[in-house]
Amino acid sequence: MPPWSHVLSEKQRRQVIQFVKTELVKDRDFQDPDETFTLINYGKQVPSSKESIEKGREVFMKKGKCVECHGNEGRGDGNATQNDEWGFPIMPADLHKCYNFRGNRSDPYNPANVFREVSTGLNGTPMPSFVDTLTEEERWHVANFVISLCPQKEIDPQTNKPKISFVVKSTFVQGELPATLDDPKWQGNEPLYVGLGSQITHKPRNFVRLVDEVWVRSLYNDKEIAFMFEWDDRNKSLINEQAKKIDPNTMPEVPPIGDPVADKGIRNWPIFNDAVAIQFPAKWKELVAPEKPRFIFGDAKRAVDLWKWEATGGAKEYSGKGWDNLTFRDDKHLKLVQADFKDGQWRIILKRDLKTDDPENEVQFEPGYYIPTAFFAWDGHNGDAGRKMSMTTWYYTILEPPVPMKVYLYPPIMMLAVIGIQFWLYARFDTRRRKK
């Protein structure tokens, strides 16, 4: 729900409100004799600092008990059994996505917005006011802590979400690729924000998606390439016996009627695996720009190479020749390096050789080229499986060529040469001056 102040005048906004209250909603009495209005007292804002953020974390974990709903790291993986005032299931906010907060999209990194919500609560939700629980200063500390959880990225004014660059930059590293998620080598590679949309072209369509973004990093050396995927998920979904007996592509759809969640227990979904996938054109070098395969599993003329990880199935490779033509390949070239779920977040690493013995079906990587790349994600607790998924259109991956050593050697050599020439000219000029 975007703000409308830049589109409608105040008079027009009030007219819309009256229309909604008198014509659209007729089963509710908006005249509450006990309703009171209190002006928010922002007081003196506490600037964000390391000390303030630590104090905010302390309040979040103990006095405010925010952790009970929002989870240990604020990813909304706490209490998953809550309902809104109308009886619909509702999930706590993921505090790592401040650009999704109610009333926060136009100014997502402003702690004053969080202070306001902590002070007033959110109408219609289980989120209460903390005015009587936390002091003004404590609420500012909590606000600073919450904003510190959210990655600071440039915001796209059209979407009010992090701006998408569409290019995964794979960085060259010397020696072995990282064998763990926390290897320091990953820190030199900036994660790319990948925004996911719903697959709503082919049934079963995903009108109520729960995975809306994934963060991607990539490194490569002279033999292999690795991708790290990170995304928030309130539940660790492992396929159950009920789901194993079902063809996922026959699952009923959730109609696009605005239901807030299609979570475990709400619609009696079988639980499928959480999963993520990355896809490349198998023969990308033969494509003539802007030609590409269809982004949903390729097409009959232009096949794709799809790598998929599943929570209980490991890493598998598929050939795609159409949205209904995805074939498993038992090549065993793709390797799962590590997968971990903790505090509402999945983190995994997939690795493969740059070149394989099957160029007909498998992507062959070369530095310096923009290779079309697409992403997919599935939330098993949301009934996601098969074609019911979150997805992207085409992004690109580029293996950034390593910087030659001469780039580092030439500048100091040139500098020494210039200094030497200066000394030589000075000495020669000084000798001539003395002779005169």
C-alpha positions in Angstrom: 0.0 0.0 0.0 1.8 3.1 -1.2 1.4 6.7 0.1 -1.1 8.8 -1.9 -0.1 12.3 -0.7 1.8 13.0 -3.9 -1.1 11.8 -6.1 -4.3 12.9 -4.3 -5.0 16.2 -2.6 -6.0 16.1 1.1 -9.6 16.8 0.1 -9.6 13.8 -2.3 -8.0 11.5 0.3 -10.7 12.4 2.8 -13.4 11.7 0.2 -11.9 8.3 -0.5 -11.9 7.5 3.2 -15.6 8.5 3.5 -16.4 6.4 0.5 -14.7 3.4 2.0 -16.4 3.9 5.4 -19.9 4.5 4.1 -20.2 2.5 0.8 -17.6 -0.3 0.8 -17.6 -1.4 4.5 -21.2 -1.5 5.8 -20.8 -4.3 8.4 -18.7 -2.2 10.9 -19.4 0.7 13.1 -16.6 3.2 12.8 -18.0 5.4 15.6 -16.2 4.1 18.7 -17.2 6.2 21.7 -14.2 4.9 23.7 -11.7 5.7 21.0 -9.1 8.3 22.0 -6.4 10.1 20.0 -3.0 10.9 21.5 -0.3 12.9 19.8 3.0 11.1 19.6 5.7 12.6 21.6 9.0 12.0 19.8 11.0 13.9 22.4 14.7 14.2 21.7 15.9 11.7 19.0 18.9 9.5 20.1 21.4 9.4 17.2 22.3 6.0 16.0 25.6 4.7 17.3 27.2 1.4 18.3 26.3 2.0 21.9 22.7 2.9 21.1 22.3 -0.2 18.8 23.6 -2.5 21.6 21.2 -0.9 24.1 18.4 -1.4 21.5 19.3 -5.1 21.1 19.2 -5.5 24.9 15.7 -4.0 25.1 14.6 -6.0 22.0 15.7 -9.3 23.7 14.6 -8.7 27.3 12.4 -5.8 28.4 10.5 -5.3 25.2 10.3 -9.0 24.5 10.2 -8.2 20.8 12.2 -11.4 20.2 9.1 -13.5 21.0 7.5 -12.5 17.8 10.3 -11.2 15.6 12.8 -13.9 16.4 16.4 -13.9 17.7 17.7 -12.0 14.6 14.5 -10.1 13.8 13.6 -12.2 10.7 9.9 -12.6 11.8 10.5 -16.3 12.7 9.1 -16.0 16.3 5.4 -16.6 17.0 3.8 -18.0 13.8 0.3 -18.7 15.3 -1.1 -15.1 15.5 -4.2 -13.7 13.8 -5.2 -10.2 12.9 -8.4 -8.6 14.3 -10.4 -10.2 11.5 -9.2 -13.7 12.3 -6.8 -14.0 9.4 -3.3 -15.5 10.1 -0.6 -12.9 10.2 3.2 -13.1 10.5 5.5 -10.8 12.4 7.5 -8.4 10.2 10.9 -9.4 8.9 13.0 -6.5 10.4 15.7 -7.0 7.8 13.4 -5.7 5.2 12.7 -2.2 6.5 11.5 -1.1 3.0 8.5 -3.4 3.6 7.4 -1.8 6.9 4.0 -0.2 7.0 4.3 3.6 6.4 8.1 3.2 5.9 8.5 2.7 2.2 9.2 6.3 1.1 11.8 6.7 3.8 12.9 3.2 4.9 16.1 4.0 6.8 14.6 6.6 9.1 14.5 5.4 12.8 11.7 7.9 13.5 9.3 5.7 11.5 10.2 2.7 13.7 9.9 4.8 16.8 6.4 5.8 15.7 5.3 2.2 15.2 6.8 1.0 18.5 5.0 3.9 20.2 1.6 3.5 18.5 1.4 -0.2 17.6 -0.2 -1.3 14.4 -4.0 -1.3 14.2 -5.5 -4.6 13.2 -2.4 -6.6 14.1 -1.0 -8.1 17.3 1.7 -5.4 17.4 0.9 -3.4 20.6 1.9 0.1 21.7 5.0 0.1 23.9 4.5 3.6 25.3 3.6 2.3 28.7 6.3 -0.4 28.6 9.4 1.3 27.3 10.7 4.8 28.0 11.1 7.3 25.2 14.9 6.8 25.2 14.5 3.0 25.1 12.2 3.3 22.1 14.8 5.3 20.2 17.4 2.7 21.0 15.1 -0.1 19.7 14.5 2.0 16.5 18.2 2.4 15.9 18.7 -1.3 16.5 16.0 -2.3 14.0 17.3 0.0 11.3 20.8 -1.5 11.8 19.4 -4.9 10.8 18.3 -3.6 7.3 21.0 -3.6 4.5 21.7 -0.1 3.5 21.1 -0.1 -0.3 20.0 2.6 -2.8 16.2 2.5 -3.0 14.4 2.5 -6.4 11.8 5.3 -6.2 9.5 3.3 -8.5 9.4 0.2 -6.4 10.5 1.5 -3.0 12.8 -1.5 -2.7 16.5 -1.9 -3.2 17.6 -0.9 -6.7 18.3 -3.9 -9.0 21.5 -3.9 -11.0 20.8 -7.2 -12.8 24.5 -8.3 -12.9 26.1 -10.9 -10.6 29.8 -10.0 -10.5 31.9 -13.1 -9.9 35.2 -12.2 -8.4 38.5 -14.1 -9.2 40.3 -15.5 -6.2 43.7 -17.2 -6.0 43.8 -20.7 -4.6 40.9 -22.8 -3.4 37.3 -21.5 -3.4 35.7 -21.1 0.1 34.6 -24.3 1.7 32.5 -22.6 4.3 29.8 -19.9 4.4 31.9 -17.7 6.7 35.1 -17.8 4.8 36.6 -14.3 4.7 37.0 -14.6 0.9 33.3 -13.9 0.6 33.6 -10.5 2.2 35.4 -9.2 -0.8 32.3 -9.9 -3.0 29.4 -7.5 -2.6 26.1 -9.4 -2.4 23.6 -8.7 -5.2 19.9 -8.0 -4.3 17.7 -10.2 -6.5 14.0 -9.3 -6.4 11.7 -12.2 -7.0 8.2 -12.1 -8.4 5.4 -14.7 -8.5 5.1 -17.3 -11.2 1.6 -16.6 -12.5 1.9 -17.7 -16.1 1.4 -21.5 -15.8 -0.7 -23.4 -13.3 -0.3 -23.9 -10.4 0.3 -20.2 -10.1 1.9 -18.6 -7.0 -0.4 -15.7 -6.1 0.7 -15.6 -2.5 4.5 -15.8 -2.4 6.5 -15.7 0.8 10.1 -15.5 -0.7 10.4 -12.1 -2.4 14.2 -11.7 -2.5 17.5 -13.5 -2.4 21.0 -12.2 -2.1 23.7 -13.7 -4.4 27.5 -13.7 -4.3 29.9 -15.5 -6.6 33.6 -16.3 -6.7 35.7 -18.2 -9.1 39.3 -19.4 -9.6 41.1 -21.0 -12.5 39.1 -24.2 -12.3 35.7 -23.7 -10.5 32.9 -21.2 -9.9 30.8 -20.9 -6.7 27.6 -19.2 -5.9 26.3 -18.3 -2.4 22.6 -17.8 -1.9 21.1 -16.1 1.2 17.4 -15.6 1.8 15.0 -15.1 4.8 12.5 -17.9 5.5 10.4 -18.0 8.7 10.2 -21.9 8.6 12.7 -24.6 7.8 10.7 -26.7 5.4 11.6 -30.4 4.9 9.3 -32.4 2.7 6.8 -34.7 4.7 5.3 -38.0 3.8 2.1 -36.4 2.6 3.9 -34.2 0.1 6.0 -37.1 -1.2 2.8 -38.7 -2.6 1.6 -35.6 -4.5 2.5 -34.3 -7.9 3.2 -30.7 -7.0 2.0 -29.4 -10.3 -1.5 -30.7 -9.4 -1.7 -28.6 -6.2 -4.7 -26.2 -6.0 -4.1 -22.5 -6.4 -4.6 -19.9 -3.8 -6.7 -17.3 -5.6 -5.4 -13.7 -5.6 -7.9 -12.4 -3.1 -5.5 -10.8 -0.7 -5.2 -13.5 1.9 -2.2 -12.5 4.0 -0.6 -15.9 4.2 -0.9 -19.5 3.0 1.2 -21.0 5.8 1.3 -24.4 7.5 -2.0 -25.3 9.1 -4.0 -22.6 7.5 -4.9 -24.5 4.4 -3.7 -27.9 5.5 -0.9 -27.7 2.9 1.5 -30.7 2.6 5.0 -29.4 3.4 7.4 -29.5 0.5 11.1 -28.7 0.5 12.5 -25.2 0.7 14.6 -24.8 -2.5 16.5 -22.4 -4.6 17.7 -22.6 -8.2 19.9 -20.8 -10.7 19.6 -21.2 -14.5 21.8 -20.4 -17.5 21.3 -20.9 -21.3 23.2 -24.1 -22.1 24.7 -22.6 -25.2 24.8 -18.9 -24.3 27.6 -18.1 -26.8 25.4 -19.1 -29.7 22.7 -16.6 -28.8 22.5 -13.5 -30.9 21.5 -10.5 -28.7 18.8 -9.9 -27.5 17.9 -13.5 -28.1 17.5 -15.7 -25.0 15.6 -18.8 -24.0 12.3 -18.4 -22.3 13.1 -17.6 -18.7 10.7 -20.3 -17.3 12.9 -23.4 -17.9 13.9 -22.5 -21.5 12.2 -23.6 -24.7 12.4 -26.3 -27.4 15.0 -24.4 -29.5 17.1 -23.0 -26.7 17.7 -25.3 -23.7 18.7 -24.2 -20.3 21.0 -25.6 -17.6 19.3 -25.4 -14.2 21.0 -26.1 -10.9 18.6 -26.7 -8.0 19.2 -27.2 -4.3 16.5 -28.7 -2.1 16.4 -28.9 1.7 16.5 -32.7 1.8 17.5 -33.5 -1.8 20.9 -31.8 -2.1 22.0 -30.3 -5.4 20.7 -31.6 -8.7 21.1 -30.6 -12.4 18.3 -30.3 -14.9 17.9 -29.6 -18.6 15.0 -27.4 -19.5 13.3 -27.2 -22.9 10.1 -25.6 -21.8 7.9 -24.8 -18.8 6.6 -28.4 -18.8 9.8 -30.1 -20.0 12.4 -30.2 -17.2 14.6 -33.3 -17.2 16.9 -34.5 -14.4 20.5 -35.1 -15.4 22.7 -37.5 -13.3 25.9 -35.7 -14.2 27.2 -35.2 -10.7 29.2 -32.1 -11.7 27.4 -29.8 -9.4 28.5 -29.9 -5.8 26.7 -28.7 -2.6 29.5 -27.1 -0.5 27.4 -26.1 2.5 23.8 -25.4 3.5 22.7 -23.9 6.8 19.4 -22.7 8.3 19.6 -20.5 11.4 17.3 -17.9 12.9 15.0 -17.6 9.9 17.7 -17.6 7.2 18.9 -20.1 4.6 22.5 -19.8 3.4 23.9 -22.2 0.8 26.9 -22.6 -1.5 26.9 -24.4 -4.9 30.0 -25.1 -6.8 30.9 -26.5 -10.3 33.8 -26.7 -12.7 34.1 -23.8 -15.1 34.2 -26.3 -18.0 32.7 -29.8 -18.2 32.7 -32.7 -20.7 29.1 -32.0 -21.7 28.9 -28.6 -23.5 25.7 -29.7 -25.2 23.7 -29.5 -22.0 25.9 -27.7 -19.5 26.8 -24.1 -19.3 30.5 -23.4 -20.0 31.9 -20.4 -18.1 34.4 -17.9 -19.6 35.7 -14.7 -17.9 34.6 -11.4 -19.4 31.2 -12.4 -20.9 27.7 -11.5 -19.7 26.0 -14.8 -19.3 22.2 -14.7 -18.9 21.1 -16.0 -15.5 17.7 -16.5 -13.8 16.8 -17.4 -10.3 14.0 -19.4 -8.6 12.9 -20.0 -5.0 10.4 -22.2 -3.2 9.0 -22.0 0.3 7.9 -25.4 1.4 5.5 -24.2 4.1 3.7 -22.2 1.5 2.9 -25.2 -0.6 5.6 -24.1 -3.1 6.9 -26.9 -5.4 7.2 -27.6 -9.1 5.9 -24.6 -11.0 4.5 -22.9 -7.9 7.4 -20.7 -7.1 9.0 -17.3 -6.9 11.2 -16.3 -9.8 13.0 -13.7 -11.9 13.4 -12.9 -15.6 16.9 -12.8 -16.9 19.8 -11.3 -15.0 23.5 -11.7 -16.0 26.6 -13.2 -14.5 30.0 -11.9 -15.4 33.3 -13.5 -14.4 35.3 -10.4 -13.9 38.8 -11.0 -15.4 41.6 -11.1 -12.9 43.7 -8.0 -12.8 47.1 -8.7 -14.5 50.2 -8.2 -12.3 51.5 -5.6 -14.7 48.7 -3.3 -13.6 50.3 -3.3 -10.2 53.9 -3.2 -11.4 53.7 -0.5 -14.1 52.6 2.5 -12.0 55.5 2.3 -9.5 58.0 1.7 -12.3 56.6 4.7 -14.2 56.8 6.8 -11.1 60.4 5.8 -10.4 61.2 6.6 -14.0 59.6 10.0 -13.9 61.5 10.8 -10.6 64.7 9.6 -12.2 64.2 11.8 -15.3 63.4 14.8 -13.0 66.7 14.2 -11.0 68.6 13.9 -14.3 67.2 17.1 -15.7 67.8 18.9 -12.5 71.4 17.7 -12.3 72.0 18.7 -15.9 70.5 22.1 -15.5 72.5 22.6 -12.3 75.8 21.6 -14.0 75.1 24.1 -16.9 74.3 26.9 -14.4 77.6 26.3 -12.5 79.6 26.5 -15.8 78.1 29.9 -16.6 
